[in-house]
Amino acid sequence: MQGIRRAAGSGPIRADRRARTLRSVPSVGWTIPNRAWIRRPSMTAAPSDHLEPARLALRSALVDGDVQTAYRLCLRLLDEGTPFDEIVDGVLMPIQVDLGRRWAAGDVSIADEHAATAVIEELLLLLAGGLDQAEGREVVVVCPEGDDHSLPGRIVAMSMGLAGLRSRFLGSSLPARDLADFLESQRPFAVALSCSVPSALVGASRSVAAAHALGVPVLVGGRAFGADPTRALRIGADAWATDAQSAVDTIGRWPDGGPTLARPVLPIPETVDLLASERTLIVASALARVVDAVPELATVGDGIDRAATELAALIDVTAAAILLDDPAVIREQREWAVHLFASHDLPVGTITRAMDALAEAADGRGFPIAAGLLRGAA
């Protein structure tokens, strides 16, 4: 399996180059799975079925939140000669994807899914502790405000460290102003922005603008950007990566002074800022309408809380649709919400009512464009 490249023009990391991989345990090169930023393979997408016993044992440890058992299982796999990329691609990520799907289908609790994610992140931190200090370019990896999915970003940061870059992961949902403060004090070579949810695309755009204001180039990746670079280009990113390998290669190809900074094709419209300032009022007004129209929500567990969460996400993707001139982001969010509600035995008509209620509330607050987009995607 091909190892991850250190930078443009250099060869892959191999088993005999452990100083740049994991010095505490045997390892070979690590290619981060495409799913880390874009794709979602199924459990059957694992490289080989011989890892199924490891998946079963690790799934149990992950759900139990037992990081020490999970760590010992990973070390055993490494001792047996399993490449590190195969552990990530064939064991950890399929488990995470499977648990996410089981949660969406109502088969496991959100607590179980969160526990598994937390253990995977702890595992990566433990394994990263065996890395030598890198001496290459410094890259800040971060998730924009509104995106709480830190795992893909952490995987990307680790892959950059394995490639000889000095990566610093700032975590999830970081506001653009805080990113700007950090960049101003640290002056890294580049920012790698991981965005998994379309509701955070406006936050991603603000992060790109904040970095550019300080002369720092930004590479973006993540499921929120879709399968082509259109959305990335529209928020002014300097590059779009389909996976961590291409992110590392792209940053390695940039000249020492960095690339010429791109400019956003679509600057943030005033309507987007105003919509953000009215978000709480619009969601509250829409929620009251939805609860009146679908009274059974109040009788189904956390139905009202789930409805409020989806209303907030829908208004956020509407802002993204205005910014990107891309109504598809609203339809994507709607389809996800419909699937989620159906899987959790919540009233099926809730999302349609929610779209109508949001449109009415947006109209009432003076946002006819947002209202029209919501009605068009209902």
Backbone hydrogen bonds, N-H to C=O, Kabsch-Sander energy under -0.5 kcal/mol:
donor,donor_aa,acceptor,acceptor_aa,energy
6,R,11,G,-1.0
10,S,7,A,-2.0
13,I,4,I,-1.5
17,R,14,R,-2.3
20,R,17,R,-1.9
21,T,18,R,-1.7
23,R,21,T,-0.7
23,R,130,G,-2.3
31,T,29,G,-0.5
32,I,30,W,-0.6
36,A,33,P,-1.8
37,W,34,N,-1.6
38,I,34,N,-2.2
39,R,34,N,-0.7
45,A,42,S,-2.1
46,A,43,M,-1.1
51,L,48,S,-1.4
52,E,49,D,-2.2
55,R,51,L,-2.5
56,L,52,E,-2.4
57,A,53,P,-2.4
58,L,54,A,-3.0
59,R,55,R,-2.8
60,S,56,L,-1.7
61,A,57,A,-1.8
62,L,58,L,-3.1
63,V,59,R,-2.5
64,D,60,S,-1.8
65,G,61,A,-0.6
65,G,62,L,-1.0
66,D,61,A,-2.7
67,V,65,G,-1.3
70,A,66,D,-2.0
71,Y,67,V,-2.6
72,R,68,Q,-2.4
73,L,69,T,-2.3
74,C,70,A,-2.1
75,L,71,Y,-2.5
76,R,72,R,-2.3
77,L,73,L,-2.0
78,L,74,C,-2.3
79,D,75,L,-2.8
80,E,76,R,-1.9
81,G,78,L,-1.6
82,T,77,L,-2.6
85,D,29,G,-0.8
87,I,83,P,-1.5
88,V,84,F,-2.2
89,D,85,D,-3.2
90,G,86,E,-2.5
91,V,87,I,-1.3
92,L,87,I,-2.5
93,M,88,V,-2.8
95,I,91,V,-1.7
96,Q,92,L,-2.3
97,V,93,M,-2.9
98,D,94,P,-2.6
99,L,95,I,-2.7
100,G,96,Q,-2.3
101,R,97,V,-2.4
102,R,98,D,-2.4
103,W,99,L,-2.4
104,A,100,G,-2.5
105,A,101,R,-1.9
106,G,103,W,-1.6
107,D,102,R,-3.3
108,V,102,R,-0.9
113,E,109,S,-1.8
114,H,110,I,-2.6
115,A,111,A,-2.6
116,A,112,D,-2.1
117,T,113,E,-2.1
118,A,114,H,-2.6
119,V,115,A,-2.0
120,I,116,A,-2.3
121,E,117,T,-2.3
122,E,118,A,-2.3
123,L,119,V,-2.7
124,L,120,I,-2.3
125,L,121,E,-2.1
126,L,122,E,-2.6
127,L,123,L,-2.8
128,A,124,L,-2.5
129,G,125,L,-1.1
130,G,127,L,-1.5
131,L,128,A,-2.0
132,D,19,A,-0.6
136,G,164,G,-1.6
139,V,137,R,-0.5
139,V,166,R,-2.4
140,V,190,A,-2.5
141,V,139,V,-0.6
141,V,168,R,-2.8
142,V,192,A,-2.2
143,C,171,G,-2.1
145,E,174,L,-0.9
147,D,144,P,-2.1
148,D,146,G,-0.6
150,S,148,D,-1.4
153,G,149,H,-0.5
154,R,150,S,-2.4
155,I,151,L,-2.3
156,V,152,P,-2.1
157,A,153,G,-2.6
158,M,154,R,-2.2
159,S,155,I,-2.3
160,M,156,V,-2.1
161,G,157,A,-1.9
162,L,158,M,-2.3
163,A,159,S,-1.2
164,G,161,G,-1.5
165,L,160,M,-2.6
166,R,137,R,-2.5
167,S,165,L,-1.2
168,R,139,V,-2.3
170,L,141,V,-2.8
170,L,168,R,-0.6
173,S,144,P,-0.7
173,S,147,D,-2.0
174,L,143,C,-2.3
179,L,175,P,-2.1
180,A,176,A,-2.6
181,D,177,R,-1.8
182,F,178,D,-2.0
183,L,179,L,-2.8
184,E,180,A,-2.4
185,S,181,D,-1.5
186,Q,182,F,-2.3
187,R,183,L,-2.8
189,F,138,E,-1.9
190,A,138,E,-1.4
191,V,217,P,-2.2
192,A,140,V,-3.2
193,L,191,V,-0.5
193,L,219,L,-3.0
194,S,142,V,-2.4
194,S,192,A,-0.6
195,C,193,L,-0.6
195,C,221,G,-2.4
200,A,197,V,-1.9
201,L,198,P,-1.7
204,A,200,A,-2.2
205,S,201,L,-2.2
206,R,202,V,-2.1
207,S,203,G,-2.0
208,V,204,A,-2.3
209,A,205,S,-2.2
210,A,206,R,-2.4
211,A,207,S,-2.3
212,H,208,V,-2.6
213,A,209,A,-2.0
214,L,210,A,-0.6
214,L,211,A,-1.2
215,G,212,H,-1.9
216,V,211,A,-2.6
219,L,191,V,-2.9
220,V,239,A,-2.5
221,G,193,L,-2.0
224,A,195,C,-1.7
225,F,222,G,-1.7
226,G,223,R,-1.6
228,D,225,F,-0.5
231,R,225,F,-0.6
231,R,228,D,-0.5
233,L,229,P,-2.8
234,R,230,T,-2.0
235,I,231,R,-1.3
236,G,233,L,-1.3
237,A,232,A,-2.2
238,D,218,V,-2.3
239,A,218,V,-1.0
241,A,220,V,-2.7
247,A,243,D,-1.7
248,V,244,A,-2.5
249,D,245,Q,-2.5
250,T,246,S,-2.4
251,I,247,A,-2.4
252,G,248,V,-2.1
253,R,249,D,-1.4
254,W,250,T,-1.0
258,G,255,P,-2.5
265,V,233,L,-1.0
266,L,234,R,-1.5
272,V,269,P,-0.7
273,D,269,P,-1.2
274,L,270,E,-2.6
275,L,271,T,-2.7
276,A,272,V,-2.0
277,S,273,D,-1.8
278,E,274,L,-1.4
279,R,276,A,-0.8
282,I,278,E,-2.5
283,V,279,R,-2.7
284,A,280,T,-2.4
285,S,281,L,-2.3
286,A,282,I,-2.6
287,L,283,V,-2.7
288,A,284,A,-2.0
289,R,285,S,-1.6
290,V,286,A,-2.4
291,V,287,L,-2.8
292,D,288,A,-1.8
293,A,289,R,-2.2
294,V,290,V,-2.9
297,L,294,V,-2.0
298,A,295,P,-1.5
299,T,296,E,-1.3
300,V,297,L,-1.3
301,G,299,T,-0.8
303,G,300,V,-2.8
306,R,302,D,-2.6
307,A,303,G,-2.3
308,A,304,I,-2.3
309,T,305,D,-2.2
310,E,306,R,-2.4
311,L,307,A,-2.3
312,A,308,A,-2.2
313,A,309,T,-2.2
314,L,310,E,-2.5
315,I,311,L,-2.1
316,D,312,A,-1.9
317,V,313,A,-2.4
318,T,314,L,-1.6
319,A,315,I,-1.8
320,A,316,D,-1.8
321,A,317,V,-2.4
322,I,318,T,-2.0
323,L,319,A,-2.4
324,L,320,A,-2.9
325,D,321,A,-1.2
326,D,321,A,-1.6
329,V,326,D,-1.6
330,I,327,P,-1.2
331,R,327,P,-1.4
332,E,328,A,-2.5
333,Q,329,V,-1.8
334,R,330,I,-2.6
335,E,331,R,-2.6
336,W,332,E,-2.0
337,A,333,Q,-2.5
338,V,334,R,-2.7
339,H,335,E,-2.2
340,L,336,W,-2.5
341,F,337,A,-2.7
342,A,338,V,-2.3
343,S,339,H,-2.3
344,H,340,L,-1.5
345,D,342,A,-1.3
346,L,341,F,-2.8
350,T,347,P,-1.7
351,I,348,V,-0.5
353,R,349,G,-2.2
354,A,350,T,-2.6
355,M,351,I,-2.6
356,D,352,T,-2.1
357,A,353,R,-2.9
358,L,354,A,-2.8
359,A,355,M,-2.2
360,E,356,D,-2.4
361,A,357,A,-2.6
362,A,358,L,-3.0
363,D,359,A,-2.4
364,G,360,E,-2.4
365,R,361,A,-1.2
366,G,363,D,-1.5
367,F,362,A,-2.5
371,A,367,F,-2.2
372,G,368,P,-2.4
373,L,369,I,-2.1
374,L,370,A,-2.2
375,R,371,A,-2.3
376,G,372,G,-2.2
377,A,373,L,-1.4
378,A,374,L,-0.8
378,A,375,R,-0.6
